[in-house]
Amino acid sequence: MQNITKDMTIGEILRQAPEVAPILMEAGMHCLGCPSAQGESLEEAAMVHGMDVDALMEKIAAL
């Protein structure tokens, strides 16, 4: 998943790579379709949920 960056919104990521959804759900991001997810970057969402964005990016990159 080299095209996914932590600056992309959750919505952008899911449109580009829907297979990332289970990773985000497993990490605790259960509201993938809510309005904030459409405008919130992966880094912002990780911060709000108390997650390490770099660890999340590693999981995404492993797909």
PDB file of N, H, CA, C and O in Angstrom:
ATOM      1  N   MET A   1       0.828  -1.188   0.000  1.00  0.00           N
ATOM      2  CA  MET A   1       0.000   0.000   0.000  1.00  0.00           C
ATOM      3  C   MET A   1       0.874   1.255   0.000  1.00  0.00           C
ATOM      4  O   MET A   1       0.733   2.102   0.882  1.00  0.00           O
ATOM      5  N   GLN A   2       1.742   1.380  -0.942  1.00  0.00           N
ATOM      6  H   GLN A   2       1.857   0.692  -1.658  1.00  0.00           H
ATOM      7  CA  GLN A   2       2.670   2.501  -0.934  1.00  0.00           C
ATOM      8  C   GLN A   2       2.020   3.842  -1.249  1.00  0.00           C
ATOM      9  O   GLN A   2       2.630   4.882  -1.002  1.00  0.00           O
ATOM     10  N   ASN A   3       0.809   3.851  -1.782  1.00  0.00           N
ATOM     11  H   ASN A   3       0.314   3.006  -1.982  1.00  0.00           H
ATOM     12  CA  ASN A   3       0.151   5.112  -2.120  1.00  0.00           C
ATOM     13  C   ASN A   3      -0.639   5.699  -0.953  1.00  0.00           C
ATOM     14  O   ASN A   3      -1.146   6.817  -1.052  1.00  0.00           O
ATOM     15  N   ILE A   4      -0.749   4.967   0.137  1.00  0.00           N
ATOM     16  H   ILE A   4      -0.337   4.059   0.217  1.00  0.00           H
ATOM     17  CA  ILE A   4      -1.485   5.435   1.311  1.00  0.00           C
ATOM     18  C   ILE A   4      -0.540   6.249   2.192  1.00  0.00           C
ATOM     19  O   ILE A   4       0.563   5.808   2.515  1.00  0.00           O
ATOM     20  N   THR A   5      -0.990   7.443   2.576  1.00  0.00           N
ATOM     21  H   THR A   5      -1.886   7.802   2.314  1.00  0.00           H
ATOM     22  CA  THR A   5      -0.187   8.276   3.477  1.00  0.00           C
ATOM     23  C   THR A   5      -1.022   8.640   4.699  1.00  0.00           C
ATOM     24  O   THR A   5      -2.250   8.561   4.663  1.00  0.00           O
ATOM     25  N   LYS A   6      -0.365   9.033   5.764  1.00  0.00           N
ATOM     26  H   LYS A   6       0.632   9.097   5.793  1.00  0.00           H
ATOM     27  CA  LYS A   6      -1.078   9.403   6.981  1.00  0.00           C
ATOM     28  C   LYS A   6      -1.780  10.745   6.847  1.00  0.00           C
ATOM     29  O   LYS A   6      -2.587  11.106   7.704  1.00  0.00           O
ATOM     30  N   ASP A   7      -1.486  11.493   5.786  1.00  0.00           N
ATOM     31  H   ASP A   7      -0.830  11.201   5.090  1.00  0.00           H
ATOM     32  CA  ASP A   7      -2.140  12.769   5.538  1.00  0.00           C
ATOM     33  C   ASP A   7      -3.455  12.617   4.773  1.00  0.00           C
ATOM     34  O   ASP A   7      -4.234  13.566   4.673  1.00  0.00           O
ATOM     35  N   MET A   8      -3.699  11.422   4.233  1.00  0.00           N
ATOM     36  H   MET A   8      -3.067  10.652   4.314  1.00  0.00           H
ATOM     37  CA  MET A   8      -4.943  11.179   3.492  1.00  0.00           C
ATOM     38  C   MET A   8      -6.103  11.056   4.462  1.00  0.00           C
ATOM     39  O   MET A   8      -5.932  10.610   5.596  1.00  0.00           O
ATOM     40  N   THR A   9      -7.296  11.457   4.007  1.00  0.00           N
ATOM     41  H   THR A   9      -7.435  11.819   3.085  1.00  0.00           H
ATOM     42  CA  THR A   9      -8.470  11.278   4.855  1.00  0.00           C
ATOM     43  C   THR A   9      -8.857   9.806   4.865  1.00  0.00           C
ATOM     44  O   THR A   9      -8.493   9.046   3.967  1.00  0.00           O
ATOM     45  N   ILE A  10      -9.596   9.421   5.887  1.00  0.00           N
ATOM     46  H   ILE A  10      -9.892  10.038   6.616  1.00  0.00           H
ATOM     47  CA  ILE A  10     -10.086   8.042   5.981  1.00  0.00           C
ATOM     48  C   ILE A  10     -10.922   7.726   4.734  1.00  0.00           C
ATOM     49  O   ILE A  10     -10.816   6.639   4.166  1.00  0.00           O
ATOM     50  N   GLY A  11     -11.745   8.680   4.321  1.00  0.00           N
ATOM     51  H   GLY A  11     -11.831   9.564   4.783  1.00  0.00           H
ATOM     52  CA  GLY A  11     -12.571   8.492   3.134  1.00  0.00           C
ATOM     53  C   GLY A  11     -11.739   8.225   1.891  1.00  0.00           C
ATOM     54  O   GLY A  11     -12.058   7.326   1.113  1.00  0.00           O
ATOM     55  N   GLU A  12     -10.673   8.999   1.696  1.00  0.00           N
ATOM     56  H   GLU A  12     -10.415   9.729   2.329  1.00  0.00           H
ATOM     57  CA  GLU A  12      -9.788   8.796   0.544  1.00  0.00           C
ATOM     58  C   GLU A  12      -9.151   7.417   0.579  1.00  0.00           C
ATOM     59  O   GLU A  12      -9.078   6.722  -0.434  1.00  0.00           O
ATOM     60  N   ILE A  13      -8.691   7.035   1.765  1.00  0.00           N
ATOM     61  H   ILE A  13      -8.750   7.600   2.588  1.00  0.00           H
ATOM     62  CA  ILE A  13      -8.036   5.729   1.907  1.00  0.00           C
ATOM     63  C   ILE A  13      -9.005   4.614   1.545  1.00  0.00           C
ATOM     64  O   ILE A  13      -8.654   3.694   0.806  1.00  0.00           O
ATOM     65  N   LEU A  14     -10.221   4.694   2.066  1.00  0.00           N
ATOM     66  H   LEU A  14     -10.507   5.441   2.667  1.00  0.00           H
ATOM     67  CA  LEU A  14     -11.193   3.626   1.812  1.00  0.00           C
ATOM     68  C   LEU A  14     -11.645   3.587   0.366  1.00  0.00           C
ATOM     69  O   LEU A  14     -11.935   2.508  -0.152  1.00  0.00           O
ATOM     70  N   ARG A  15     -11.714   4.733  -0.304  1.00  0.00           N
ATOM     71  H   ARG A  15     -11.478   5.608   0.117  1.00  0.00           H
ATOM     72  CA  ARG A  15     -12.061   4.736  -1.730  1.00  0.00           C
ATOM     73  C   ARG A  15     -10.944   4.111  -2.553  1.00  0.00           C
ATOM     74  O   ARG A  15     -11.203   3.394  -3.519  1.00  0.00           O
ATOM     75  N   GLN A  16      -9.711   4.385  -2.171  1.00  0.00           N
ATOM     76  H   GLN A  16      -9.500   4.968  -1.387  1.00  0.00           H
ATOM     77  CA  GLN A  16      -8.552   3.872  -2.909  1.00  0.00           C
ATOM     78  C   GLN A  16      -8.254   2.416  -2.578  1.00  0.00           C
ATOM     79  O   GLN A  16      -7.872   1.637  -3.452  1.00  0.00           O
ATOM     80  N   ALA A  17      -8.431   2.053  -1.309  1.00  0.00           N
ATOM     81  H   ALA A  17      -8.742   2.686  -0.599  1.00  0.00           H
ATOM     82  CA  ALA A  17      -8.048   0.714  -0.853  1.00  0.00           C
ATOM     83  C   ALA A  17      -9.033   0.212   0.199  1.00  0.00           C
ATOM     84  O   ALA A  17      -8.722   0.229   1.390  1.00  0.00           O
ATOM     85  N   PRO A  18     -10.214  -0.234  -0.223  1.00  0.00           N
ATOM     86  CA  PRO A  18     -11.225  -0.683   0.737  1.00  0.00           C
ATOM     87  C   PRO A  18     -10.760  -1.838   1.627  1.00  0.00           C
ATOM     88  O   PRO A  18     -11.332  -2.068   2.693  1.00  0.00           O
ATOM     89  N   GLU A  19      -9.740  -2.553   1.200  1.00  0.00           N
ATOM     90  H   GLU A  19      -9.275  -2.366   0.335  1.00  0.00           H
ATOM     91  CA  GLU A  19      -9.219  -3.660   2.001  1.00  0.00           C
ATOM     92  C   GLU A  19      -8.544  -3.195   3.284  1.00  0.00           C
ATOM     93  O   GLU A  19      -8.197  -4.020   4.128  1.00  0.00           O
ATOM     94  N   VAL A  20      -8.350  -1.890   3.446  1.00  0.00           N
ATOM     95  H   VAL A  20      -8.632  -1.219   2.759  1.00  0.00           H
ATOM     96  CA  VAL A  20      -7.769  -1.326   4.665  1.00  0.00           C
ATOM     97  C   VAL A  20      -8.813  -1.271   5.795  1.00  0.00           C
ATOM     98  O   VAL A  20      -8.450  -1.198   6.970  1.00  0.00           O
ATOM     99  N   ALA A  21     -10.094  -1.305   5.442  1.00  0.00           N
ATOM    100  H   ALA A  21     -10.388  -1.364   4.489  1.00  0.00           H
ATOM    101  CA  ALA A  21     -11.171  -1.169   6.438  1.00  0.00           C
ATOM    102  C   ALA A  21     -11.022  -2.117   7.628  1.00  0.00           C
ATOM    103  O   ALA A  21     -11.148  -1.662   8.765  1.00  0.00           O
ATOM    104  N   PRO A  22     -10.759  -3.412   7.427  1.00  0.00           N
ATOM    105  CA  PRO A  22     -10.628  -4.293   8.600  1.00  0.00           C
ATOM    106  C   PRO A  22      -9.496  -3.890   9.543  1.00  0.00           C
ATOM    107  O   PRO A  22      -9.612  -4.066  10.756  1.00  0.00           O
ATOM    108  N   ILE A  23      -8.419  -3.360   9.008  1.00  0.00           N
ATOM    109  H   ILE A  23      -8.325  -3.218   8.023  1.00  0.00           H
ATOM    110  CA  ILE A  23      -7.300  -2.914   9.851  1.00  0.00           C
ATOM    111  C   ILE A  23      -7.749  -1.733  10.707  1.00  0.00           C
ATOM    112  O   ILE A  23      -7.446  -1.673  11.899  1.00  0.00           O
ATOM    113  N   LEU A  24      -8.467  -0.800  10.099  1.00  0.00           N
ATOM    114  H   LEU A  24      -8.712  -0.849   9.131  1.00  0.00           H
ATOM    115  CA  LEU A  24      -8.933   0.367  10.841  1.00  0.00           C
ATOM    116  C   LEU A  24      -9.967  -0.041  11.887  1.00  0.00           C
ATOM    117  O   LEU A  24      -9.960   0.469  13.007  1.00  0.00           O
ATOM    118  N   MET A  25     -10.852  -0.957  11.518  1.00  0.00           N
ATOM    119  H   MET A  25     -10.858  -1.371  10.607  1.00  0.00           H
ATOM    120  CA  MET A  25     -11.862  -1.430  12.468  1.00  0.00           C
ATOM    121  C   MET A  25     -11.190  -2.136  13.651  1.00  0.00           C
ATOM    122  O   MET A  25     -11.559  -1.914  14.804  1.00  0.00           O
ATOM    123  N   GLU A  26     -10.217  -2.973  13.360  1.00  0.00           N
ATOM    124  H   GLU A  26      -9.918  -3.152  12.423  1.00  0.00           H
ATOM    125  CA  GLU A  26      -9.497  -3.706  14.411  1.00  0.00           C
ATOM    126  C   GLU A  26      -8.768  -2.735  15.345  1.00  0.00           C
ATOM    127  O   GLU A  26      -8.605  -3.006  16.535  1.00  0.00           O
ATOM    128  N   ALA A  27      -8.336  -1.607  14.792  1.00  0.00           N
ATOM    129  H   ALA A  27      -8.468  -1.387  13.825  1.00  0.00           H
ATOM    130  CA  ALA A  27      -7.619  -0.610  15.587  1.00  0.00           C
ATOM    131  C   ALA A  27      -8.561   0.226  16.452  1.00  0.00           C
ATOM    132  O   ALA A  27      -8.107   0.986  17.307  1.00  0.00           O
ATOM    133  N   GLY A  28      -9.877   0.088  16.232  1.00  0.00           N
ATOM    134  H   GLY A  28     -10.245  -0.530  15.537  1.00  0.00           H
ATOM    135  CA  GLY A  28     -10.839   0.820  17.053  1.00  0.00           C
ATOM    136  C   GLY A  28     -11.547   1.953  16.340  1.00  0.00           C
ATOM    137  O   GLY A  28     -12.321   2.687  16.955  1.00  0.00           O
ATOM    138  N   MET A  29     -11.292   2.104  15.049  1.00  0.00           N
ATOM    139  H   MET A  29     -10.664   1.507  14.549  1.00  0.00           H
ATOM    140  CA  MET A  29     -11.966   3.137  14.261  1.00  0.00           C
ATOM    141  C   MET A  29     -13.239   2.531  13.667  1.00  0.00           C
ATOM    142  O   MET A  29     -13.252   2.096  12.515  1.00  0.00           O
ATOM    143  N   HIS A  30     -14.293   2.511  14.459  1.00  0.00           N
ATOM    144  H   HIS A  30     -14.281   2.864  15.394  1.00  0.00           H
ATOM    145  CA  HIS A  30     -15.520   1.817  14.052  1.00  0.00           C
ATOM    146  C   HIS A  30     -16.477   2.670  13.238  1.00  0.00           C
ATOM    147  O   HIS A  30     -17.446   2.145  12.689  1.00  0.00           O
ATOM    148  N   CYS A  31     -16.235   3.951  13.147  1.00  0.00           N
ATOM    149  H   CYS A  31     -15.448   4.378  13.593  1.00  0.00           H
ATOM    150  CA  CYS A  31     -17.153   4.842  12.439  1.00  0.00           C
ATOM    151  C   CYS A  31     -16.546   5.276  11.104  1.00  0.00           C
ATOM    152  O   CYS A  31     -16.381   6.469  10.850  1.00  0.00           O
ATOM    153  N   LEU A  32     -16.219   4.312  10.262  1.00  0.00           N
ATOM    154  H   LEU A  32     -16.353   3.343  10.468  1.00  0.00           H
ATOM    155  CA  LEU A  32     -15.538   4.616   9.009  1.00  0.00           C
ATOM    156  C   LEU A  32     -16.405   5.403   8.037  1.00  0.00           C
ATOM    157  O   LEU A  32     -15.881   6.124   7.189  1.00  0.00           O
ATOM    158  N   GLY A  33     -17.711   5.278   8.148  1.00  0.00           N
ATOM    159  H   GLY A  33     -18.137   4.692   8.838  1.00  0.00           H
ATOM    160  CA  GLY A  33     -18.603   5.966   7.230  1.00  0.00           C
ATOM    161  C   GLY A  33     -19.145   7.280   7.761  1.00  0.00           C
ATOM    162  O   GLY A  33     -19.883   7.970   7.057  1.00  0.00           O
ATOM    163  N   CYS A  34     -18.795   7.640   8.989  1.00  0.00           N
ATOM    164  H   CYS A  34     -18.195   7.080   9.561  1.00  0.00           H
ATOM    165  CA  CYS A  34     -19.360   8.861   9.565  1.00  0.00           C
ATOM    166  C   CYS A  34     -18.731  10.102   8.921  1.00  0.00           C
ATOM    167  O   CYS A  34     -17.641  10.023   8.354  1.00  0.00           O
ATOM    168  N   PRO A  35     -19.408  11.232   9.007  1.00  0.00           N
ATOM    169  CA  PRO A  35     -18.912  12.454   8.350  1.00  0.00           C
ATOM    170  C   PRO A  35     -17.496  12.855   8.760  1.00  0.00           C
ATOM    171  O   PRO A  35     -16.725  13.320   7.920  1.00  0.00           O
ATOM    172  N   SER A  36     -17.144  12.686  10.012  1.00  0.00           N
ATOM    173  H   SER A  36     -17.770  12.308  10.695  1.00  0.00           H
ATOM    174  CA  SER A  36     -15.794  13.099  10.418  1.00  0.00           C
ATOM    175  C   SER A  36     -14.732  12.239   9.753  1.00  0.00           C
ATOM    176  O   SER A  36     -13.634  12.723   9.479  1.00  0.00           O
ATOM    177  N   ALA A  37     -15.033  10.990   9.491  1.00  0.00           N
ATOM    178  H   ALA A  37     -15.925  10.597   9.714  1.00  0.00           H
ATOM    179  CA  ALA A  37     -14.071  10.110   8.836  1.00  0.00           C
ATOM    180  C   ALA A  37     -13.804  10.557   7.400  1.00  0.00           C
ATOM    181  O   ALA A  37     -12.730  10.304   6.856  1.00  0.00           O
ATOM    182  N   GLN A  38     -14.768  11.212   6.801  1.00  0.00           N
ATOM    183  H   GLN A  38     -15.641  11.418   7.243  1.00  0.00           H
ATOM    184  CA  GLN A  38     -14.598  11.670   5.426  1.00  0.00           C
ATOM    185  C   GLN A  38     -13.652  12.858   5.332  1.00  0.00           C
ATOM    186  O   GLN A  38     -13.039  13.078   4.287  1.00  0.00           O
ATOM    187  N   GLY A  39     -13.526  13.625   6.408  1.00  0.00           N
ATOM    188  H   GLY A  39     -14.024  13.446   7.256  1.00  0.00           H
ATOM    189  CA  GLY A  39     -12.682  14.808   6.375  1.00  0.00           C
ATOM    190  C   GLY A  39     -11.497  14.759   7.311  1.00  0.00           C
ATOM    191  O   GLY A  39     -10.716  15.709   7.377  1.00  0.00           O
ATOM    192  N   GLU A  40     -11.352  13.665   8.034  1.00  0.00           N
ATOM    193  H   GLU A  40     -11.986  12.893   7.980  1.00  0.00           H
ATOM    194  CA  GLU A  40     -10.289  13.539   9.033  1.00  0.00           C
ATOM    195  C   GLU A  40      -9.145  12.716   8.457  1.00  0.00           C
ATOM    196  O   GLU A  40      -9.369  11.648   7.887  1.00  0.00           O
ATOM    197  N   SER A  41      -7.920  13.212   8.605  1.00  0.00           N
ATOM    198  H   SER A  41      -7.738  14.080   9.068  1.00  0.00           H
ATOM    199  CA  SER A  41      -6.772  12.448   8.107  1.00  0.00           C
ATOM    200  C   SER A  41      -6.539  11.228   8.996  1.00  0.00           C
ATOM    201  O   SER A  41      -7.012  11.166  10.131  1.00  0.00           O
ATOM    202  N   LEU A  42      -5.814  10.278   8.464  1.00  0.00           N
ATOM    203  H   LEU A  42      -5.431  10.328   7.542  1.00  0.00           H
ATOM    204  CA  LEU A  42      -5.483   9.084   9.239  1.00  0.00           C
ATOM    205  C   LEU A  42      -4.701   9.480  10.489  1.00  0.00           C
ATOM    206  O   LEU A  42      -4.910   8.916  11.563  1.00  0.00           O
ATOM    207  N   GLU A  43      -3.813  10.439  10.345  1.00  0.00           N
ATOM    208  H   GLU A  43      -3.643  10.897   9.472  1.00  0.00           H
ATOM    209  CA  GLU A  43      -3.020  10.897  11.493  1.00  0.00           C
ATOM    210  C   GLU A  43      -3.917  11.535  12.557  1.00  0.00           C
ATOM    211  O   GLU A  43      -3.741  11.282  13.749  1.00  0.00           O
ATOM    212  N   GLU A  44      -4.874  12.358  12.131  1.00  0.00           N
ATOM    213  H   GLU A  44      -5.017  12.563  11.162  1.00  0.00           H
ATOM    214  CA  GLU A  44      -5.802  12.983  13.071  1.00  0.00           C
ATOM    215  C   GLU A  44      -6.669  11.935  13.767  1.00  0.00           C
ATOM    216  O   GLU A  44      -6.884  12.000  14.977  1.00  0.00           O
ATOM    217  N   ALA A  45      -7.160  10.977  12.996  1.00  0.00           N
ATOM    218  H   ALA A  45      -6.986  10.924  12.013  1.00  0.00           H
ATOM    219  CA  ALA A  45      -8.000   9.929  13.572  1.00  0.00           C
ATOM    220  C   ALA A  45      -7.215   9.093  14.576  1.00  0.00           C
ATOM    221  O   ALA A  45      -7.738   8.731  15.629  1.00  0.00           O
ATOM    222  N   ALA A  46      -5.966   8.785  14.254  1.00  0.00           N
ATOM    223  H   ALA A  46      -5.540   9.079  13.398  1.00  0.00           H
ATOM    224  CA  ALA A  46      -5.131   8.018  15.178  1.00  0.00           C
ATOM    225  C   ALA A  46      -4.926   8.792  16.474  1.00  0.00           C
ATOM    226  O   ALA A  46      -4.977   8.214  17.560  1.00  0.00           O
ATOM    227  N   MET A  47      -4.697  10.082  16.365  1.00  0.00           N
ATOM    228  H   MET A  47      -4.655  10.551  15.483  1.00  0.00           H
ATOM    229  CA  MET A  47      -4.490  10.907  17.549  1.00  0.00           C
ATOM    230  C   MET A  47      -5.752  10.921  18.421  1.00  0.00           C
ATOM    231  O   MET A  47      -5.671  10.769  19.640  1.00  0.00           O
ATOM    232  N   VAL A  48      -6.909  11.104  17.791  1.00  0.00           N
ATOM    233  H   VAL A  48      -6.975  11.227  16.801  1.00  0.00           H
ATOM    234  CA  VAL A  48      -8.180  11.138  18.527  1.00  0.00           C
ATOM    235  C   VAL A  48      -8.433   9.816  19.252  1.00  0.00           C
ATOM    236  O   VAL A  48      -8.977   9.797  20.356  1.00  0.00           O
ATOM    237  N   HIS A  49      -8.030   8.708  18.616  1.00  0.00           N
ATOM    238  H   HIS A  49      -7.589   8.723  17.719  1.00  0.00           H
ATOM    239  CA  HIS A  49      -8.271   7.385  19.192  1.00  0.00           C
ATOM    240  C   HIS A  49      -7.105   6.900  20.060  1.00  0.00           C
ATOM    241  O   HIS A  49      -7.128   5.773  20.555  1.00  0.00           O
ATOM    242  N   GLY A  50      -6.085   7.749  20.243  1.00  0.00           N
ATOM    243  H   GLY A  50      -6.066   8.664  19.840  1.00  0.00           H
ATOM    244  CA  GLY A  50      -4.953   7.387  21.090  1.00  0.00           C
ATOM    245  C   GLY A  50      -4.083   6.291  20.513  1.00  0.00           C
ATOM    246  O   GLY A  50      -3.567   5.446  21.245  1.00  0.00           O
ATOM    247  N   MET A  51      -3.921   6.306  19.192  1.00  0.00           N
ATOM    248  H   MET A  51      -4.340   6.992  18.598  1.00  0.00           H
ATOM    249  CA  MET A  51      -3.139   5.270  18.513  1.00  0.00           C
ATOM    250  C   MET A  51      -1.841   5.843  17.965  1.00  0.00           C
ATOM    251  O   MET A  51      -1.717   7.048  17.747  1.00  0.00           O
ATOM    252  N   ASP A  52      -0.892   4.966  17.750  1.00  0.00           N
ATOM    253  H   ASP A  52      -0.993   3.987  17.928  1.00  0.00           H
ATOM    254  CA  ASP A  52       0.369   5.323  17.111  1.00  0.00           C
ATOM    255  C   ASP A  52       0.161   5.230  15.600  1.00  0.00           C
ATOM    256  O   ASP A  52      -0.002   4.134  15.064  1.00  0.00           O
ATOM    257  N   VAL A  53       0.165   6.365  14.916  1.00  0.00           N
ATOM    258  H   VAL A  53       0.297   7.256  15.352  1.00  0.00           H
ATOM    259  CA  VAL A  53      -0.113   6.373  13.477  1.00  0.00           C
ATOM    260  C   VAL A  53       0.949   5.607  12.703  1.00  0.00           C
ATOM    261  O   VAL A  53       0.642   5.001  11.677  1.00  0.00           O
ATOM    262  N   ASP A  54       2.192   5.622  13.173  1.00  0.00           N
ATOM    263  H   ASP A  54       2.441   6.114  14.006  1.00  0.00           H
ATOM    264  CA  ASP A  54       3.246   4.906  12.457  1.00  0.00           C
ATOM    265  C   ASP A  54       3.038   3.394  12.533  1.00  0.00           C
ATOM    266  O   ASP A  54       3.290   2.685  11.559  1.00  0.00           O
ATOM    267  N   ALA A  55       2.585   2.902  13.675  1.00  0.00           N
ATOM    268  H   ALA A  55       2.380   3.478  14.467  1.00  0.00           H
ATOM    269  CA  ALA A  55       2.285   1.473  13.814  1.00  0.00           C
ATOM    270  C   ALA A  55       1.118   1.098  12.903  1.00  0.00           C
ATOM    271  O   ALA A  55       1.119   0.029  12.293  1.00  0.00           O
ATOM    272  N   LEU A  56       0.132   1.973  12.814  1.00  0.00           N
ATOM    273  H   LEU A  56       0.131   2.842  13.309  1.00  0.00           H
ATOM    274  CA  LEU A  56      -1.014   1.741  11.943  1.00  0.00           C
ATOM    275  C   LEU A  56      -0.568   1.728  10.471  1.00  0.00           C
ATOM    276  O   LEU A  56      -1.030   0.898   9.688  1.00  0.00           O
ATOM    277  N   MET A  57       0.317   2.637  10.108  1.00  0.00           N
ATOM    278  H   MET A  57       0.693   3.311  10.744  1.00  0.00           H
ATOM    279  CA  MET A  57       0.837   2.682   8.750  1.00  0.00           C
ATOM    280  C   MET A  57       1.611   1.409   8.406  1.00  0.00           C
ATOM    281  O   MET A  57       1.558   0.941   7.268  1.00  0.00           O
ATOM    282  N   GLU A  58       2.327   0.849   9.376  1.00  0.00           N
ATOM    283  H   GLU A  58       2.370   1.229  10.300  1.00  0.00           H
ATOM    284  CA  GLU A  58       3.037  -0.413   9.153  1.00  0.00           C
ATOM    285  C   GLU A  58       2.075  -1.541   8.826  1.00  0.00           C
ATOM    286  O   GLU A  58       2.338  -2.348   7.934  1.00  0.00           O
ATOM    287  N   LYS A  59       0.961  -1.601   9.543  1.00  0.00           N
ATOM    288  H   LYS A  59       0.747  -0.946  10.268  1.00  0.00           H
ATOM    289  CA  LYS A  59      -0.036  -2.636   9.282  1.00  0.00           C
ATOM    290  C   LYS A  59      -0.636  -2.462   7.892  1.00  0.00           C
ATOM    291  O   LYS A  59      -0.841  -3.439   7.173  1.00  0.00           O
ATOM    292  N   ILE A  60      -0.914  -1.224   7.517  1.00  0.00           N
ATOM    293  H   ILE A  60      -0.748  -0.430   8.102  1.00  0.00           H
ATOM    294  CA  ILE A  60      -1.481  -0.952   6.204  1.00  0.00           C
ATOM    295  C   ILE A  60      -0.483  -1.311   5.113  1.00  0.00           C
ATOM    296  O   ILE A  60      -0.855  -1.898   4.097  1.00  0.00           O
ATOM    297  N   ALA A  61       0.768  -0.963   5.317  1.00  0.00           N
ATOM    298  H   ALA A  61       1.070  -0.486   6.142  1.00  0.00           H
ATOM    299  CA  ALA A  61       1.820  -1.244   4.323  1.00  0.00           C
ATOM    300  C   ALA A  61       2.021  -2.738   4.129  1.00  0.00           C
ATOM    301  O   ALA A  61       2.467  -3.169   3.066  1.00  0.00           O
ATOM    302  N   ALA A  62       1.700  -3.527   5.139  1.00  0.00           N
ATOM    303  H   ALA A  62       1.337  -3.176   6.002  1.00  0.00           H
ATOM    304  CA  ALA A  62       1.897  -4.983   5.059  1.00  0.00           C
ATOM    305  C   ALA A  62       0.844  -5.681   4.198  1.00  0.00           C
ATOM    306  O   ALA A  62       0.980  -6.866   3.895  1.00  0.00           O
ATOM    307  N   LEU A  63      -0.205  -4.956   3.802  1.00  0.00           N
ATOM    308  H   LEU A  63      -0.316  -3.993   4.048  1.00  0.00           H
ATOM    309  CA  LEU A  63      -1.248  -5.567   2.968  1.00  0.00           C
ATOM    310  C   LEU A  63      -0.726  -5.910   1.603  1.00  0.00           C
ATOM    311  O   LEU A  63      -1.468  -6.432   0.771  1.00  0.00           O
TER     312      LEU A  63
END
